[in-house]
Amino acid sequence: MADYQIADWLPTSAKEVKALGWDRPDVILFTGDAYVDHPSFGAAVIGRALQAEGYRVAIVPQPNWQDDLRDGATTPTPPAIRPDSGPIGRRRFTVKF
C-alpha cells in the first residue's frame, strides 16, 4: 500500500494548514461538493492550478453555514431567523486559521 503524506492533498482544515507549516493559506476555495483530488472535480482543478502558480490553497468542502469552521469547535445553536434579518445571501462568514 502506498504511503501518503498530508502534503499530497490540499488542506481542508485549520489542523491540516498548520501541519503544512503555513500560518494561513493565500486562497480558500469553498465548494458544495466533497473534496476529491481528481480532475473531474472543479475545486480540485482550480486549487491545483493555483498551487502550480505558487499559491497556498485550502479547500472548505461542503460547508455548513451553522459551523464556525474551526477544528474542535462545537456547532452553535442557530439564531432565530427574523423576517427583518435580510436575505441569507448577505450574511458574512469568516474562516479563522
Stockholm file with secondary structure:
# STOCKHOLM 1.0

chainA/1-97         MADYQIADWLPTSAKEVKALGWDRPDVILFTGDAYVDHPSFGAAVIGRALQAEGYRVAIVPQPNWQDDLRDGATTPTPPAIRPDSGPIGRRRFTVKF
#=GR chainA/1-97 SS CCCCCGGGSCCCSHHHHHHTTCSSCSEEEEESSCCCCSTTSHHHHHHHHHHHTTCCEEEEESCCTTSCCCTTCCCCCCCCCCGGGCCGGGCCCCCCC
#=GC SS_cons        CCCCCGGGSCCCSHHHHHHTTCSSCSEEEEESSCCCCSTTSHHHHHHHHHHHTTCCEEEEESCCTTSCCCTTCCCCCCCCCCGGGCCGGGCCCCCCC
//
